[in-house]
Amino acid sequence: MSSGASGHRWTDKVIPFGPKLNGKSEAVMSLTEQATRILGVLRQAVGASEAKYQKAVETTHKSSAQLRSVEDRIKELEARVWQRFAHISPASQ
């Protein structure tokens, strides 16, 4: 050991600063863990949005089918009205 100018003792011992955790530094591992968590959250968001999208598509198809059915019924009723009024002529009123 040696002493510095202010009387502090210095050690000649080398403190290792380098790779840890199987060759990855703690900062890199932390960044990797954070990225993995972010990707997990994104996957959950994608899954939820896909489910909502699928439900919206199903609802749209169901509404479209109902609308077509109502339109067909309106056409039928209009035809019946025209048939009834076709028998009435302006001269008979």
C-alpha positions as CSV (number, residue, x, y, z in Angstrom):
1,M,0.0,0.0,0.0
2,S,1.0,3.6,-0.5
3,S,0.0,6.9,0.8
4,G,-1.3,9.9,-1.2
5,A,-0.4,13.5,-0.7
6,S,-3.2,14.0,1.8
7,G,-2.2,11.1,3.9
8,H,-4.9,8.7,2.6
9,R,-3.9,5.1,2.2
10,W,-4.0,3.7,-1.3
11,T,-4.2,0.1,-2.2
12,D,-2.3,-1.6,-5.0
13,K,-5.1,-4.1,-5.2
14,V,-7.0,-4.1,-8.5
15,I,-10.7,-3.9,-8.3
16,P,-12.2,-5.8,-11.3
17,F,-14.5,-3.7,-13.5
18,G,-15.9,-5.6,-16.3
19,P,-18.3,-8.2,-17.5
20,K,-20.6,-9.8,-14.9
21,L,-23.5,-12.2,-15.1
22,N,-22.2,-14.5,-17.8
23,G,-20.4,-11.9,-19.8
24,K,-23.1,-9.2,-19.6
25,S,-22.7,-6.1,-17.5
26,E,-25.4,-5.2,-15.0
27,A,-26.4,-2.2,-17.1
28,V,-26.8,-4.3,-20.2
29,M,-28.7,-6.9,-18.3
30,S,-31.0,-4.3,-16.8
31,L,-31.6,-2.8,-20.2
32,T,-32.3,-6.3,-21.6
33,E,-34.8,-7.0,-18.7
34,Q,-36.5,-3.6,-19.3
35,A,-36.8,-4.3,-23.0
36,T,-38.2,-7.7,-22.3
37,R,-40.8,-6.2,-20.0
38,I,-41.7,-3.5,-22.6
39,L,-42.1,-6.2,-25.2
40,G,-44.3,-8.2,-22.9
41,V,-46.5,-5.2,-22.3
42,L,-46.7,-4.5,-26.0
43,R,-47.6,-8.1,-26.7
44,Q,-50.5,-7.8,-24.2
45,A,-51.6,-4.6,-25.8
46,V,-51.5,-6.2,-29.3
47,G,-53.5,-9.2,-28.0
48,A,-56.1,-6.9,-26.4
49,S,-56.4,-4.8,-29.5
50,E,-56.7,-7.9,-31.8
51,A,-59.6,-9.1,-29.6
52,K,-61.3,-5.7,-29.7
53,Y,-60.8,-5.6,-33.5
54,Q,-62.3,-9.1,-33.9
55,K,-65.3,-8.1,-31.8
56,A,-65.8,-4.9,-33.8
57,V,-65.7,-6.9,-37.1
58,E,-68.2,-9.4,-35.7
59,T,-70.5,-6.6,-34.6
60,T,-70.2,-4.9,-38.0
61,H,-71.1,-8.1,-39.8
62,K,-74.0,-8.7,-37.5
63,S,-75.3,-5.1,-37.9
64,S,-74.9,-5.3,-41.7
65,A,-76.9,-8.5,-41.8
66,Q,-79.6,-7.0,-39.7
67,L,-79.7,-3.9,-41.9
68,R,-80.0,-6.0,-45.0
69,S,-82.9,-7.9,-43.4
70,V,-84.7,-4.6,-42.5
71,E,-84.1,-3.2,-46.0
72,D,-85.6,-6.4,-47.5
73,R,-88.7,-6.1,-45.2
74,I,-89.1,-2.4,-46.2
75,K,-89.1,-3.4,-49.9
76,E,-91.7,-6.0,-49.2
77,L,-94.0,-3.6,-47.3
78,E,-93.5,-0.9,-50.1
79,A,-94.5,-3.5,-52.7
80,R,-97.6,-4.4,-50.7
81,V,-98.6,-0.7,-50.4
82,W,-98.2,-0.2,-54.1
83,Q,-100.3,-3.3,-54.9
84,R,-103.1,-2.0,-52.7
85,F,-103.0,1.5,-54.2
86,A,-102.7,0.1,-57.8
87,H,-106.3,-1.1,-57.5
88,I,-107.5,2.4,-56.7
89,S,-107.7,4.6,-59.7
90,P,-108.1,8.4,-59.5
91,A,-111.4,8.1,-61.4
92,S,-113.0,5.8,-58.7
93,Q,-112.4,8.4,-55.9
